[in-house]
């Protein structure tokens, strides 16, 4: 009977070791997912800042060109066409970039969504019926 108990405790120890190994593996996978989510969010934020800076630059250049257009409005006719075209181009570009930045900010995926979904799947698998 002693041999049977020793074998049973060895089997229990192996089971507990395997269970601990599984938990460590799950935690490692989840931390990798969290790291990936943070990296994706950082890249999204960087892209958003760059688009905003491009929009701001275009709007500032457009405003300056509109001011120059108003100063030059009484000069020769060809200068008006050139300044008006450039001002219109930069204003339209700036507005388009602002619209794109707003769209990107509104459609940003939820933070840590992949990690949350994986944890939800894990919880469902651990729930007993």
N, C-alpha and C positions, 0 to 999 in steps of 0.2 A: 504494500500500500504506500510505503514511503517513496518507492520509485515512481509511482503514478502521480503523487503530489509534486515531486520535483519536476517531472516532465510537464505537469500542468502549469507550474509557476514559470518555467522556462518559456512555455508557449504564451503565457500572459505577458511576460517581459518583452518577448519579440513583438507581440501585438501592440503593446504600448510604445515601443520604439518605432514601429511602422506608423502608428498614429501620429506620433510627434514629428516624424519625418514628413508625413503628409501635410501637417499644419505648417511646418517651416516652408515646404514647397509652395503651398497656397499663399502664404504671406509674401514669399519672394516674388511670385507672379504678380500679386496685387501691387506690390511696391514698384515693380517695373512698369505696370500699367499707369500708376499714378505719376511716375516720372515722365512717361510718354505724354500723358495728358497735360502736365505742366509745360513741357517743351512745345506742344502744339499751341497752347494758349499764349505762350511768350512770343512765338512766331506770328500769331494772329494780331497781337497787340503791336508788335513792331511794324507789320504791314499797315495797320490802321494809322499809326503815327506818321509813317512815310506818306501815305495818301493825304492825310490832313495837311502835312507840310507842303506838299505839291499844290494842293488846293489853295492854301493860304498864299503861297508865292504867286500863283496865277491870278488870284483876286487882287493882290496888291499891285502887280504889274498892270492889270487891267484898269484899276483906279487911277494909277499914275498916267497911263496913256489917255484915259478920258480927260484928265485935267489938262494934259498937253493939247489934246484935241480942242478943248474949250479956249485955250490961249491962242491956238493957231487958226481958229475958225474964220478969222477975217483975212487970212493969208491966201496964197494961190490955191487953186482948186485941187491940184494933184496931191498936195500934202494932206489935205483933209481925207481923201480917199485912203491913203496909206495908213494914217494914224487911226482912222475909224475902223479899218479892217483889222489892224493889230489889236486895238482895244477890244473889239468884238470877239476876236479869237481867244484872247486871254480870259475875258469874262466868261465866255461859254465854256472854256476848258476848266476854269475854276469852279463854276457851278456844277459841271458834270462830275468833277472829282469830289466835290462836297456831297453830291447825291450818292455817289458810289460809296463814300466813307460812311454815310448814314445807313445805307443799305447793308454794308458789311457789319456795322455795329448792331443793327437790329436782328440780323440773321445768324449771329454768332452761335455756334453750338454750346450747349450747356457744359459748364466746367466739370470735369471728372466723369463724364457720362459713360465712358467705356468701363471705368472702374466700378461705378455704381451698378451697371448692368451685370458685370461679372460677379460682384458680391451678391446681387439678387439671385443669380443662377445658383451660386454656392449655397445660399440659404434655402432655396427650394429643394436642392438635392439633399440637404441635411434634415429637412422636415420629414417626419415620419407620418404616413397616412393614418 
